[in-house]
Amino acid sequence: MNRRKLMRQIIIAILLGIITGWGFHHYLDASQTKEIAAYINIITDIFLRLIKMIIAPLVFATIVTGLMSIGGSSSVGRITLKAMVWFIAAGLVSLGIGMLMANVFQPGVGLNVTIPQQEEVNTGLNTSGFSLKNFISHIFPSSFASAMANNEILQILVFSIFFGAALSYICHNGQKKSPIVTLIEDLGRIMFRITDYVMSFAPIAVFAAIASAVTVQGLGLLYDYGKLIGLFYLGLLLLWAILSAVGFFFLGNGMFSLMKLIREPVTLAFATASSESAYPKTMNALDRFGVPKKISSFVLPLGYSFNLDGSMMYQSFAVLFIAQAYNIDLSLTEQILIMLTLMITSKGMAGVARASVVVVAATLPMFSLPEAGILLILAIDQFLDMGRTATNVVGNSISTAVIAKLEEKQGSDERAEQQNEIVRQEA
């Protein structure tokens, strides 16, 4: 009942935010709307800060307890392999859908934007130091305290794997439960309780996020960029359909239950355009679905860095839109090369502000495309970000549930094989 109540409150908050933002945008001038939006946005900033306060200790506690439950390192390796195979396959599908939508509907054709004469254009985005080399180095924390302070999920994941493996070794060799295990389990329970407290403010934060965006941008922007936004969301719906179909293949009718359970975190991610805000609720939804914590606590944080389906679809779609806007014809070979480049460079988006846009801005010069093209979509990026963030949550939820199902089946097969072996030995 409380979950349904919160869902209704979030939907009402979205509608009220749109109405309030439209009123401010319509009756105030540009300078006033920016000032009002800045004050409204304080509420959203506070909510997201509270969420970030939870994420680091929650990820650490759930990963360590999950590794303690998994036990052997072979299980960790097997789960990681399955997860990475899914992430790569889903990434290629996402990029392919973005490329398909851009080629079939050609949203940028007819804009006839002139290529700027100056070589450098200030886009307001920091792309310096953005490379795969830096990302690989950045995966490994130089300080656990620094990783926790900066909410570096991937660095926390790496440290937690080492910590959990060492703790599992000590406990299994000593044949007793360490007080540290009890402490970390209690930490996880405490953080989930704090999550409940923070989530009670979610409708207010959603109202503020929507009202702030509409106050500055207005609803007229949706009409001006209607074709681009519509095609992008059509592509996201196609991606949802493919992910759901694959999920149904593995989960059967359970897929419908999963989609029903994740409505709340998906709506929250859409309204706030923040995957972090949806993380605790997504964990909770997967738990109610029946995914063992030893799976969800490991695969979900991994997916937050490597399985960003909505963001990857956006990147290929945006790059081709910009090329079309400048009347730059890209061959199929060049488009495939761009797609593969995005597949690699997008892995460096973890911890980067406005990551998807930064990836696009960093990729454009690699293929001699005008970097100023990013300015064409910056105005509506908030609306695009809402859709791609919600899609990231859907993709991570389905992947975690499917991997849990595969692990359950493999565990059943292994137990059956062991029983058969015992029977053969007795015979």
Secondary structure, DSSP 4 states (H G I P E B T S, - for coil): -HHHHHHHHHHHHHHHHHHHHHHHHHHS-HHHHHHHHHHHHHHHHHHHHHHHHHHHHHHHHHHHHHHHHH-SHHHHHHHHHHHHHHHHHHHHHHHHHHHHHHHHH-TTTT--PPPPSSS----S---TT-SHHHHHHHHS-S-HHHHHHTT-HHHHHHHHHHHHHHHHHHHHHHTS--HHHHHHHHHHHHHHHHHHHHHTTHHHHHHHHHHHHHHHH-SHHHHHTHHHHHHHHHHHHHHHHHHHHHHHHHHTTHHHHHHHHTHHHHHHHHHHT-HHHHHHHHHHHHHHHT--HHHHHHHHHHHHHH--HHHHHHHHHHHHHHHHHTT----HHHHHHHHHHHHHHGGG-TT-TTHHHHHHHHHGGGGT--GGGGHHHHTTHHHHHHHHHHHHHHHHHHHHHHHHHHHHHHHHHHHHHHHHHHHHHH-
